[in-house]
Amino acid sequence: MNNNLSSPYNYRIIAILDEVLSTSKLVLLICFQTDKKENFTLNRNSPSAPWMLNGKSLKDTTALSYYLKRFKKVNAESYAAKAYPGMKDSLVKMIPDFRFTISGFSTPPRTIRLYVRSDTKSSFFGWIEGKNELLTIQDFVFGPFLVGKSYFTENLSGRKAN
């Protein structure tokens, strides 16, 4: 099935994230290779438990609510392996630019490795660990997830709601 008539490759849409984040357990770990002080983990142990940021209670959840409400489903495209043969073999030897791990109350952990592309800023290469499929992950879809720890603790006054 060709979901994109302008693409010469048949591809599938791959669900990277399919839980409503605001109601999930959300063990979320984001690792930035270029700015490690911004790495963070967000989690809670039950739907009524307080949110924890790097193991400490997150007192003001305004930024977290703003962050979570923007995401319901996150997808990637599977055509990268055919369009870029050998790319995954090259990337697997490199440290990813970002590593994003998420799990929910009903889902096991899933880690996505993301690599900034040198040929375009509009998407990443990546894959779900444990799967052997190179994916194209659009920046406009996944980029909003890639915030640092300070996002959850700084003043929200300049932000616009989506």
Secondary structure, DSSP 4 states (H G I P E B T S, - for coil): --S-TT-SS---EEEEE-S-GGGS--EEEEEESS-GGG-EEEE-SSTTSPPEETTEE-S--HHHHHHHHT-S-EEEESTHHHHSTTHHHHHTTS--SEEEEEE-SSS--EEEEEEE-SS-SSEEEEEETT----EEEEHHHHGGG---GGGGTS--TT----
